Every structure is written in C-alpha cells, then in structure tokens.
Amino acid sequence: MQSLLIEYIYLILIILALIMVANKLRLAYPIVLVLGGLAISITGEFSEITIDPELVFLIFLPPLLYEAAWQISWKEFWRWRRVITSFAFPIVILTSCVIALVSHALIPGFTLALGFLLGGIISPPDAISATTIMRKVDVPKSLVSIAEGESLLNDASSLIVLRFALAAVVTGQFQMQQAAAGFALVVFMGIGIGLLVGAFFYAIHRWLPTTTSIEIVLTLVTPYCMYYAAEHFHFSGVLAVVSGGLLLSNKRQSMLTYQSRIQGINVWTSLVFVLNGLIFLLIGFQLPFIVRQLGETSLRSAIGYGLAISVVLMLTRLAFTFGASLFTRFISQFITVAQANPGWRNPLILGWAGMRGVVSLAAALSIPLVVGAGQPFPHRNLILFITFIVILVTLVFQGLTLPWLIRKVKPEDDAVPEVKQELVIQQKITEASLQFLQKQTEADRPANEHVANLYQRLTIDLRLLRQELDGTENAKVNARVDYQRTYLDLLEQQRNWLGEMNRQSDFDEELIRKQLSLIDIEEYKIREELIQDNSNDEL
C-alpha cells in the first residue's frame, strides 16, 4: 500500500512536469500527457499500474461530470439545446451504426453486434481536450458551449449503447422495440434520480446549519451519491450527475455562502486538475498491456484496423456535423433556432474537435472476459487495441491540427464582444447602485463621509465606463492598462508593508493574513480584467 501511494505521488510530479512542458510549448496538456505516458510505458516503469474501469466510472467520472455541469452556462446550454442533444444522442447512435457496418466488412469474423459494441465505445468525443485547445485559440463562445454540452450527455448515450450491444453479443439476440423502450427508461429515470438527489442536497445546504467546510465536503460527496443511486437501479449514472449538477449549479447563489463559493472553486479546480492529469497519463501507460493481449491478431493488422476505423470515425463526425448544419437551415423555416444559418466554418471546427478519451478506453476495458459457458469474449483484445489507436490518433493528430484549422478557417462569431458586454454590465450595475444610494442614503450622505466617498467613487467609475463605451480610443485603452498595472504594483507594495507589520509584535498574524487574502482577491479581479483587455487587443 505504501509503495503504491509513493508511485502515485511520483505520477503527480510527472504530471506537473509534463503540463509545464505543455504550457511552454503552447500545446493542450492532454496531448502531452498521453505522449508522455506512452514514452514512460516503453521504459517499463509503472508497468503494474493499469486503468480499472470500475475505478474510472465510480471514482473519476462523477466529479469530472459534476464539475463540468457546475461550470457550464445553463443559459448557453438551453440556447444550443437542439444542437447539443443532436450530437449527444442521434449522432452517437448513427456513428455507432456506421462503425458497425465498416468494422463488420473490414475485420474477418467481426459480427454486426461486435461492430455496434465498438461503435458505442469510440463514438463519444472527449470535451476536455477540445475545450482546452479552444480556450487557447480564440473561438466563438458558442463552439465551446456546444462542445461542453455535448460532453455532458454523449458519455451517457454511448454507455447505454454499450450496455445493449453487450447484451446482444452475449445473448445473440437484439430486439429493437425492447431496446428503444429500455433506452428511454434508462435516460428518463437517470435524469429523475439525479434531480431527486440534487433536491435532497439542496435542502441540506439551504436549511441545515452548515459551515463553509461542511458545504465544500457536501459538494464533493454529491456527485457520487447521484451516480451510485442511479447505477444501483441500473439507470444512467452519467445523466443523474449531469441533471443534478445543472440543478444545483443554477441554485448556487441561494444555497452556498460567498465563502463556500470562493473556497469551493479553489478546491474543485485543484481536484479536477489532478484527476484529468492522472487519466490522460494513465491512457499512455496502457499500450504495453494492450499489445500483450492481442493474441492471434498480428500487430500490423491490428494497427491497420485501428487506423482505418479512426479515419472512418473522423470523416463520419464531419459528415454528420455538416448534415446537422443543413438540417438546422431547413428546420429554421418552421421553428425558431439559435442560429438559422450556421455556415460551414463553425461546423468544420466542431466536426474536427472529436478527440476521444478515457471514457472510451474504460468502456473497452469493461468488456467481460468470457461469455456464456466460459467462452472467451470474441475479439475483446482487438476491440481494446482499436480503441487505444482511435484515442491516440484523434487526440494527437486532431489535437495538434485543431489550432491550425481554427486560425485558417477564422470561425464566424455574431455575438457582442465580451469586453463590450462586460462594460455594459458594469455600467448597469453602477447606475443601479447610484440610484439605490440616492434613495437609501440621501439624508445621511452629507454627514457620513464613508457613504459620501462610496457615492463619489461610483460616480467616477460610471463616468469612466461611459467614456470607454462611447469610444475605444487607444489613449483610453492605454490609460486603463496603465491603471491596472499601477494598481498591481501598489498591491505588491501593500503585501510588503503587511509583511513588515507581521514582524512586529503589535499585530495579530491572523489579521495580517486576512488582509493579504483580501489583496489576493483584488489582484485576481485586476488580472482577469488585464487578461481580458489583452485578449481583445489581439483580435
């Protein structure tokens, strides 16, 4: 046990080093982690560490899905709901059918049921890789929202397909009507259980005497309760976590205190960072283990099958993405859609952002070793190898070429620039704040210097915001940047002064730390503004 713990500590240190390399090379860290894990696996180190599908589905998947549901904008999710659901359900099922037909024709002895099983395994893209790349290269917010929304649902649909395909392989029978009814039951009951468990935890947060630490721990426990409750009754644990997470995310302002919201973000960011790093590194570790299990199939033939299936998968996603775009243009004549004419640029980028990840590998590993009366599961090792090749090809090839494609295509974005939206929001809040102060403190303001100072400061802020909205001349932009940098220098000096005070016996160190925390929050706000301004200057 002790040696295993030490090995995982080494793994975390390796992950940190590889991510720093990825940042230095300006690459998405999942690509570097997989390649790094692949390189380490060749040396034979950590050869006893493998991906346990139970570990992935029960320990890794619930918090990653919950955090994604917590971060996604419900407004954006609802706006693009038709596109998201089409990618997550019909396209996943249709992709599984295409892979079933191609693999049945390509691989000797591969039945349609096995092909459908393979299609269910490799059909869901991994959004972590795509969104990591998209955030490094400027893309419309809509593309990121669609990719994130798709990732919340497509894992559920693919795992449901996997469940029915396994049953077909084991029993040798497949009844379409029964499968469709079972699919609907698994989906709707999974969503219902997620909402029920979410409502239960909302009541705990809302009405029981919790503390900040209790609330944060509750958020860590919640996704596991949702997932296990649904899976216990053989429904979709993925959809339970997604639906419950979306419910609680929408209620965060009423159920969590401001301390819990601030501290919880830090805890969840660090947790998801480590989990994602471990997952992508472990994917790379699996190559020797998978190659050893190929059995009778030659390595050359298996690589050929994997590359062919990868090409078919990429072309199929592109075809269905453009098909969805054409259908949107057609259906917009009869109903209101978020974007009546998607064009070709955004669908091309979204179609190319179809990298596969750990859910596919874990699904392949979850295939049972034997069927029926102790007979080996047919072509299990080949399915596992093809899945690994698909992950490696899509993650590395598409991942490395996606930034180039985005820069060449120059995606269309008809949304109001974020910097202008931010200024408008600040202006409206400042105007409402001044109106509130005028009503509530009109009599007390002349006598209370603190209130008068607050009113005067807001008045100055409003005047500057209106000037920036009226025109974005370089002088005004430069003045804002100079102000931000000067403020950052001032905050650093304040830290130095507080450090000097802390060396004196007259001041309590806890109070000094409190002031330092407030400075950290202020610096975070200023640096976010500075990053936003710099990113808009580059456009």
C-alpha positions, 0 to 999 in steps of 0.5 A, a space after each residue: 500500500 505504501 509503495 503504491 501511494 509513493 508511485 502515485 505521488 511520483 505520477 503527480 510530479 510527472 504530471 506537473 512536469 509534463 503540463 509545464 512542458 505543455 504550457 511552454 510549448 503552447 500545446 493542450 496538456 492532454 496531448 502531452 500527457 498521453 505522449 508522455 505516458 506512452 514514452 514512460 510505458 516503453 521504459 517499463 516503469 509503472 508497468 503494474 499500474 493499469 486503468 480499472 474501469 470500475 475505478 474510472 466510472 465510480 471514482 473519476 467520472 462523477 466529479 469530472 461530470 459534476 464539475 463540468 455541469 457546475 461550470 457550464 452556462 445553463 443559459 448557453 446550454 438551453 440556447 444550443 439545446 437542439 444542437 447539443 442533444 443532436 450530437 449527444 444522442 442521434 449522432 452517437 447512435 448513427 456513428 455507432 451504426 456506421 462503425 458497425 457496418 465498416 468494422 463488420 466488412 473490414 475485420 474477418 469474423 467481426 459480427 454486426 453486434 461486435 461492430 455496434 459494441 465498438 461503435 458505442 465505445 469510440 463514438 463519444 468525443 472527449 470535451 476536455 481536450 477540445 475545450 482546452 485547445 479552444 480556450 487557447 485559440 480564440 473561438 466563438 463562445 458558442 463552439 465551446 458551449 456546444 462542445 461542453 454540452 455535448 460532453 455532458 450527455 454523449 458519455 451517457 448515450 454511448 454507455 447505454 449503447 454499450 450496455 445493449 450491444 453487450 447484451 446482444 453479443 452475449 445473448 445473440 439476440 437484439 430486439 429493437 422495440 425492447 431496446 428503444 423502450 429500455 433506452 428511454 427508461 434508462 435516460 428518463 429515470 437517470 435524469 429523475 434520480 439525479 434531480 431527486 438527489 440534487 433536491 435532497 442536497 439542496 435542502 441540506 445546504 439551504 436549511 441545515 446549519 452548515 459551515 463553509 467546510 461542511 458545504 465544500 465536503 457536501 459538494 464533493 460527496 454529491 456527485 457520487 451519491 447521484 451516480 451510485 443511486 442511479 447505477 444501483 437501479 441500473 439507470 444512467 449514472 452519467 445523466 443523474 450527475 449531469 441533471 443534478 449538477 445543472 440543478 444545483 449549479 443554477 441554485 448556487 447563489 441561494 444555497 452556498 455562502 460567498 465563502 463556500 463559493 470562493 473556497 469551493 472553486 479553489 478546491 474543485 479546480 485543484 481536484 479536477 486538475 489532478 484527476 484529468 492529469 492522472 487519466 490522460 497519463 494513465 491512457 499512455 501507460 496502457 499500450 504495453 498491456 494492450 499489445 500483450 493481449 492481442 493474441 492471434 491478431 498480428 500487430 500490423 493488422 491490428 494497427 491497420 484496423 485501428 487506423 482505418 476505423 479512426 479515419 472512418 470515425 473522423 470523416 463520419 463526425 464531419 459528415 454528420 456535423 455538416 448534415 446537422 448544419 443543413 438540417 438546422 437551415 431547413 428546420 429554421 423555416 418552421 421553428 425558431 433556432 439559435 442560429 438559422 444559418 450556421 455556415 460551414 466554418 463553425 461546423 468544420 471546427 466542431 466536426 474536427 474537435 472529436 478527440 476521444 478519451 478515457 471514457 472510451 478506453 474504460 468502456 473497452 476495458 469493461 468488456 467481460 472476459 468470457 461469455 456464456 459457458 466460459 467462452 472467451 469474449 470474441 475479439 475483446 483484445 482487438 476491440 481494446 487495441 482499436 480503441 487505444 489507436 482511435 484515442 491516440 490518433 484523434 487526440 494527437 493528430 486532431 489535437 495538434 491540427 485543431 489550432 491550425 484549422 481554427 486560425 485558417 478557417 477564422 470561425 464566424 462569431 455574431 455575438 457582442 464582444 465580451 469586453 463590450 458586454 462586460 462594460 455594459 454590465 458594469 455600467 448597469 450595475 453602477 447606475 443601479 447602485 447610484 440610484 439605490 444610494 440616492 434613495 437609501 442614503 440621501 439624508 445621511 450622505 452629507 454627514 457620513 463621509 464613508 457613504 459620501 466617498 462610496 457615492 463619489 467613487 461610483 460616480 467616477 467609475 460610471 463616468 469612466 465606463 461611459 467614456 470607454 463605451 462611447 469610444 475605444 480610443 487607444 489613449 483610453 485603452 492605454 490609460 486603463 492598462 496603465 491603471 491596472 498595472 499601477 494598481 498591481 504594483 501598489 498591491 505588491 507594495 501593500 503585501 510588503 508593508 503587511 509583511 513588515 507589520 507581521 514582524 512586529 509584535 503589535 499585530 495579530 498574524 491572523 489579521 495580517 493574513 486576512 488582509 493579504 487574502 483580501 489583496 489576493 482577491 483584488 489582484 485576481 479581479 485586476 488580472 482577469 480584467 488585464 487578461 481580458 483587455 489583452 485578449 481583445 487587443 489581439 483580435 
